[in-house]
């Protein structure tokens, strides 16, 4: 029988599950998830025996094509001498699964979560969406395994898919750090998954449908016809260009009516840094309206005592008032940013500071903290005038 049917270049091109022969008993098994294992098959006295030779290009001891051929040739020589091919009995090595790695990582992060919601999001993403990886040895997870795990969410829930990929990468990195895996990380985006994942349909404003800024005054006018807490919260969100969670968690002690500022604590900010928001006259008026109704420190309290208004209630209020029924709360930040760029002469840095976007340059960040508040106040006052 012919030997050396396979080649390194050919092996890299194999993308279908199956069994591929190199000749004279040496085979490569490619599984659906992408894992690849060498094995040697021989028959003696009518009995067929299969011996594993290790994984190709993966695992803690990857076996190359050259090494697989050496192992196979050693077996052939022993068979030719009439020797029995006995595999020495060794204790089975402990298999560290993705699930074990995941649970250990979650334990290690205990105490480092931003808040309870952040912890719950990580746990849900990994325990539910990453379930197809749970039983796989972390050492053997291949690019195809990660791809298959991401595909159900890739087009319909792109933000969820991105978070899932990032958290899978974190779990596998944890396994690599503990030497439970020697190969690279197949959940890495650049140079790996970006080459194999299908292209998504592009959204003009990221993943959150945004109301055109030309329609925001109509939306505000409609909101002001309502007396409900949700409508007041959405208007406050629009006036401050902040995030839904920041508004829902707002408390009266955070508002300084004399300085006309709202100081959002670090634990409620996405970047984990305290953010001071300059408040316009209308924003302060909304705070006073809500103070008259308040039964707790929460500015926008919900139906349940000591609980904020729900995100769902705010979204419903927005869409009742909005000409565009697909608009989202987060999209109002895009509406504000587009207006800044198209209709004002304010510096880009001022608009970015108003949105509390992180600045990587430390010198620039320090300068902006020292100078941007009053400039942002001017910007937000102009935004209020436009909305009115």
C-alpha positions in Angstrom: 0.0 0.0 0.0 1.3 3.5 -0.8 2.6 5.6 2.0 2.9 9.3 2.6 -0.4 10.3 1.0 -0.8 13.3 3.2 1.2 16.6 3.3 1.4 19.4 5.7 -0.1 21.8 3.2 -2.9 19.4 2.4 -3.7 18.9 6.1 -4.1 22.6 6.6 -6.7 22.7 3.8 -8.9 19.9 5.2 -12.2 21.5 6.4 -14.5 18.5 6.4 -15.0 15.9 9.1 -13.8 12.4 8.1 -10.9 9.9 8.2 -7.9 10.6 6.0 -5.3 7.8 5.3 -1.5 8.4 5.1 -1.0 4.8 4.1 -0.1 1.5 5.7 -2.2 1.9 8.8 -1.7 5.6 9.6 -4.8 7.7 9.7 -6.0 11.1 10.7 -9.5 11.5 12.2 -11.1 15.0 11.8 -14.1 15.6 13.9 -17.0 18.0 13.2 -15.8 20.5 15.8 -12.4 20.7 14.2 -10.3 18.5 16.5 -7.8 16.1 14.8 -6.3 12.9 16.1 -3.7 10.5 14.6 -4.3 6.7 15.0 -2.7 3.5 13.8 -4.8 0.5 12.7 -3.6 -3.1 12.3 -5.1 -6.6 12.2 -3.7 -9.8 13.8 -5.5 -13.1 13.9 -8.6 -11.5 12.5 -8.8 -8.9 15.3 -8.7 -5.2 14.4 -6.9 -2.9 16.8 -6.7 0.8 16.8 -4.0 2.7 18.7 -4.1 6.5 19.3 -1.0 8.5 18.4 -2.0 11.9 19.7 -3.6 15.1 18.4 -2.4 16.9 15.3 -1.4 20.5 16.0 -3.3 20.8 19.3 -3.4 19.6 22.9 -0.6 19.5 25.5 1.6 17.4 23.2 0.8 18.1 19.5 1.9 15.4 17.1 3.2 16.6 13.7 2.8 14.6 10.4 6.5 13.7 10.6 6.2 12.5 14.2 3.0 10.5 13.5 4.9 8.7 10.6 7.8 7.9 13.0 5.4 6.4 15.6 3.6 4.4 12.9 6.9 3.1 11.5 8.0 2.0 14.9 4.7 0.0 15.2 5.2 -1.6 11.8 8.7 -2.7 12.7 7.5 -4.3 16.0 4.7 -6.1 14.1 7.2 -7.4 11.5 9.2 -8.9 14.4 6.1 -10.6 15.6 5.9 -8.5 18.8 2.6 -7.6 20.5 1.7 -3.9 20.4 0.8 -3.4 24.0 0.1 0.0 25.3 1.4 0.4 28.8 -1.3 0.9 31.3 -0.9 4.4 32.8 -3.3 6.4 35.0 -5.5 8.4 32.8 -4.5 12.0 32.9 -6.9 14.4 34.4 -9.0 16.1 31.7 -9.6 19.7 32.4 -12.8 20.7 30.6 -13.9 24.1 29.5 -16.6 24.0 32.2 -14.0 23.4 34.9 -11.9 26.3 33.6 -15.0 28.5 33.4 -16.0 27.8 37.0 -12.5 28.4 38.2 -12.4 31.8 36.4 -15.7 32.9 37.8 -14.5 32.0 41.3 -11.3 34.0 40.7 -13.3 37.1 39.6 -15.4 37.0 42.8 -15.1 40.4 44.4 -14.0 42.1 41.2 -17.4 42.5 39.6 -18.7 46.1 38.9 -22.0 45.1 40.4 -24.4 42.2 40.7 -25.8 42.7 37.2 -22.3 42.5 35.7 -21.6 39.2 37.5 -25.0 37.8 36.4 -24.3 38.7 32.8 -21.0 36.9 32.8 -22.4 33.8 34.4 -25.5 33.6 32.1 -23.4 34.1 29.0 -20.9 31.4 29.8 -23.3 28.9 31.5 -26.0 29.1 28.8 -24.6 30.4 25.5 -21.2 28.7 25.9 -22.8 25.3 26.8 -21.6 23.6 23.6 -18.1 23.9 24.8 -18.6 22.8 28.4 -17.7 19.1 28.0 -14.7 19.7 25.7 -11.2 19.4 27.1 -9.9 23.0 27.2 -6.6 21.7 25.7 -8.4 20.4 22.6 -10.9 23.2 21.7 -10.3 24.2 18.1 -11.3 27.2 16.0 -14.3 25.3 14.6 -15.7 24.6 18.1 -15.7 28.3 18.9 -17.2 29.2 15.6 -20.0 26.7 16.0 -20.8 28.1 19.4 -21.0 31.7 18.1 -22.9 31.2 14.9 -26.4 30.9 16.5 -26.1 34.5 17.9 -23.8 36.1 15.2 -26.3 37.8 13.0 -29.4 38.1 15.2 -27.7 39.2 18.4 -24.3 40.7 17.4 -23.6 42.4 20.8 -24.4 39.2 22.6 -22.1 37.2 20.2 -19.2 39.7 20.8 -19.5 39.4 24.5 -19.7 35.6 24.3 -16.6 35.5 22.2 -14.7 37.8 24.6 -15.7 35.7 27.6 -14.8 32.4 25.9 -11.4 33.9 25.2 -11.1 34.8 28.8 -11.8 31.3 29.9 -9.3 29.7 27.5 -6.7 32.3 28.5 -7.3 31.2 32.1 -6.6 27.6 31.0 -3.4 28.6 29.2 -2.2 30.6 32.2 -2.6 27.4 34.3 -0.8 25.3 31.7 -3.9 23.2 31.0 -3.5 24.2 27.4 -0.3 24.7 25.4 -1.8 25.8 22.0 -2.9 29.3 21.2 -6.4 30.8 22.0 -8.9 29.9 19.2 -11.3 32.5 20.5 -9.0 35.4 19.6 -10.5 37.7 17.1 -7.7 39.3 15.1 -6.0 36.8 12.7 -8.3 33.9 13.7 -12.0 34.3 14.0 -12.1 37.5 11.9 -11.0 35.2 9.0 -13.7 32.6 9.4 -16.8 34.3 10.8 -19.4 35.4 8.2 -19.7 39.1 7.6 -22.6 40.8 9.4 -25.1 43.2 7.9 -23.8 46.6 8.8 -25.9 48.9 10.9 -25.6 52.6 10.3 -25.3 53.3 14.1 -23.7 50.2 15.6 -26.1 47.7 17.2 -28.6 50.2 18.7 -31.3 51.7 16.4 -31.0 55.4 16.7 -33.6 58.1 16.2 -32.6 60.6 13.5 -31.6 63.8 15.4 -34.0 65.8 13.2 -36.9 63.9 14.9 -35.7 64.3 18.5 -37.6 67.6 19.1 -40.9 65.9 18.0 -40.1 63.0 20.4 -39.4 65.4 23.3 -42.6 67.4 22.6 -44.6 64.1 22.8 -42.9 63.0 26.0 -43.8 66.3 27.7 -47.5 65.5 27.1 -47.2 62.6 29.4 -46.9 62.9 33.2 -45.6 59.4 33.8 -42.2 58.6 35.4 -41.0 56.7 32.4 -41.5 59.7 30.1 -39.7 62.0 32.6 -36.8 59.5 32.8 -36.5 59.2 29.0 -36.4 63.0 28.7 -33.7 63.3 31.4 -31.7 60.6 29.5 -32.0 62.5 26.3 -31.0 65.9 27.9 -27.9 64.3 29.6 -26.9 61.9 26.8 -26.3 59.2 29.4 -27.0 55.5 29.5 -30.2 53.9 30.7 -28.7 52.2 33.7 -27.1 55.5 34.8 -30.4 57.3 34.7 -32.4 54.5 36.3 -30.0 54.3 39.2 -29.8 58.1 39.7 -30.3 59.3 43.3 -31.1 62.7 44.7 -27.9 62.9 46.8 -25.9 62.7 43.5 -27.6 65.9 42.3 -26.0 69.2 43.3 -28.6 71.9 42.5 -26.2 74.8 43.3 -23.4 73.5 41.1 -26.0 72.2 38.6 -24.2 68.9 38.3 -25.0 65.2 38.6 -22.2 63.0 39.8 -22.5 59.4 38.7 -20.4 57.1 40.9 -17.8 54.8 39.3 -19.7 51.6 40.0 -22.6 52.7 37.7 -20.3 53.8 34.9 -19.3 51.5 32.0 -15.7 52.6 32.2 -15.7 52.3 36.0 -14.8 56.0 36.6 -16.9 58.7 38.2 -18.6 61.0 35.7 -19.8 64.5 36.4 -22.7 65.6 34.2 -23.6 69.3 33.8 -27.4 69.8 34.2 -29.4 72.2 32.1 -32.4 74.1 33.5 -34.9 71.6 32.1 -32.9 68.7 33.5 -32.9 70.3 37.0 -36.7 71.0 36.6 -37.3 67.3 35.9 -35.3 66.4 39.1 -37.5 68.8 41.1 -40.7 67.3 39.6 -39.6 63.8 40.6 -38.5 65.0 44.0 -42.2 65.9 44.7 -43.2 62.4 43.9 -40.3 60.5 45.5 -40.7 57.9 48.2 -37.0 57.0 48.3 -33.6 58.4 47.2 -34.2 57.2 43.7 -35.0 60.0 41.2 -37.0 57.7 38.9 -38.5 55.2 41.2 -40.6 52.3 39.8 -43.8 50.6 41.0 -41.9 48.4 43.5 -40.6 50.3 46.5 -36.9 51.1 46.5 -36.6 49.8 42.9 -36.0 52.1 39.9 -38.2 52.4 36.8 -37.6 49.5 34.5 -35.7 49.6 31.2 -38.8 48.1 29.5 -41.0 50.9 30.8 -38.6 53.6 29.5 -38.3 51.9 26.1 -42.1 51.8 25.8 -42.4 55.5 26.7 -39.7 56.3 24.1 -41.4 54.4 21.3 -44.8 55.8 22.1 -43.3 59.3 21.6 -40.9 58.5 18.8 -41.7 58.8 15.1 -39.4 55.8 14.6 -40.8 52.8 16.5 -37.4 50.9 16.3 -35.6 53.6 18.3 -33.7 52.5 21.4 -32.7 54.3 24.6 -29.0 53.8 23.9 -29.5 55.1 20.3 -30.4 58.5 21.7 -26.7 58.9 22.5 -26.0 58.4 18.8 -28.7 61.0 18.0 -26.9 63.5 20.2 -23.5 62.6 18.8 -24.7 63.0 15.2 -26.2 66.4 16.0 -22.9 67.5 17.6 -21.0 66.7 14.5 -23.5 68.0 11.9 -25.0 71.0 13.6 -22.4 72.5 16.0 -18.9 73.8 16.0 -18.0 72.2 19.4 -14.8 70.3 19.4 -15.0 66.6 18.9 -13.3 66.1 22.3 -16.1 68.0 24.1 -18.7 65.8 22.5 -16.8 62.6 23.4 -16.4 63.8 27.0 -20.1 64.5 27.2 -20.7 60.8 26.3 -18.1 59.7 28.9 -16.1 57.9 26.3 -12.7 56.6 27.6 -9.6 58.4 26.5 -6.5 56.2 26.3 -4.0 59.1 26.3 -3.4 59.9 30.0 -2.2 63.5 29.3 -5.2 64.3 27.2 -7.5 62.7 29.7 -6.1 64.8 32.5 -6.5 68.0 30.4 -10.0 67.2 29.5 -11.1 66.6 33.1 -9.7 70.0 34.0 -11.2 72.0 31.1 -14.2 70.2 29.7 -17.0 70.7 32.3 -17.9 74.3 31.4 -17.5 73.5 27.7 -19.8 70.5 28.1 -22.3 72.7 30.0 -22.4 75.0 26.9 -22.9 72.0 24.6 -25.7 70.5 26.7 -27.4 73.9 26.9 -27.3 74.1 23.1 -28.7 70.6 22.9 -31.6 71.4 25.3 -32.4 74.5 23.1 -32.4 72.3 20.0 -34.7 69.7 21.6 -37.1 72.4 22.7 
